[in-house]
Structures are given as C-alpha cells and as structure tokens.
Amino acid sequence: SSLLPPLCSQVLFNDSNVQSQYISPKGLSGRVIPARTFPSTILAFEYLHGAACPIRNLPTRENTIQSIDLVHSHTNEERQAKINTICNVTQRFCTGTLQQYSTFNDCQQFLRTQIPYGSYDRADQGNVICRFVHTYSVPLLPSIHCPHVGSTGGGACTDKTIDFYY
C-alpha cells in the first residue's frame, strides 16, 4: 500500500472504507467536536472533510484547501476580479453618506496597494478577502456593510489581536 494520505474526496466518499482508518470506536481522535452537534461520528467526520476538501464532480470552491504548499494559488486575474467586484458593489450601493471611495479607480488603488490580499482563514482581518466576503451583504444592508468594504474596514475588516477574541 501507499504511504501517501488519502485524497479528501476518498475520505469524504469513504472509498475503500478509508474512514475506518481514521475513526475509532472512541470517536474522532485528535478532533474537537462540540457535544451533541452531530448525531454520529461518521456525519461529523464527513462534515470536517466536506468543509475543507474539494468534492468530486463539483466545481472546486475557492476557499477549499487545494494543496499543502505555502504557495498562494490565486492568479493575478482572480485577485483583480475580486477587487473589481468590491469596487463595483461599493460604487453602486455605497452612495451619499455611505460613500467609501471617491471613484472606482481610488477603490482599486487602495485595495491593490494599501492592504494585503489576505486569505479565507483571515477573512475577519484588514484585507481584500474580508472586504470581498462583505460585498455579499452590502446590497442587503448597505448602512451596516458599506463601512466594512471601505478603507477603514468599519470595525469588521480590521486587523485584530488575539485579545479581541477573548
């Protein structure tokens, strides 16, 4: 047999009964699962892998783990598309007293040069990804979410220390 770990999809779909290698009668070893969250260990295990793994025959979610490398897999085109989305949404919905950037170009310039791009595991920090996540909420509640996509981050997309969470 191979020394390579199984692919996420192999674990998720239990190919060749691979889950039995990771689930003991005592539960998920090495995992912390809130009590009574899942009715069975198998469902908890599938949830953990489903949240982080690509699922066979479905388009890959961009926040899914793609590899264990330390290389960021996003292309410049993907980064620019997210920045354009943020700026388009901001210019369309954040107007008047909710205005965040004076022009589309000012928005792009800020997002390209003044803050890090970020990643989904830091989507609550002062970065482009946090602002991108908040673009989904801007049309629903502009008064709440316009500041989050702006240059200040509106308290949501700001760098936080560990003390913030405790």
Secondary structure, DSSP 8 states (H G I E B T S, - for coil): --SS---HHHHHTTGGGGGGGTEETTEETT----TTSSSSHHHHHHHHHHHHS--TTS---TTS---SSSS----HHHHHHHHHHHHHHHHHHS-GGG---SSHHHHHHHHHHTS----GGGTTSSSHHHHHHHHTTTTT-HHHHHHHHSTTGGGTSS---GGGG-
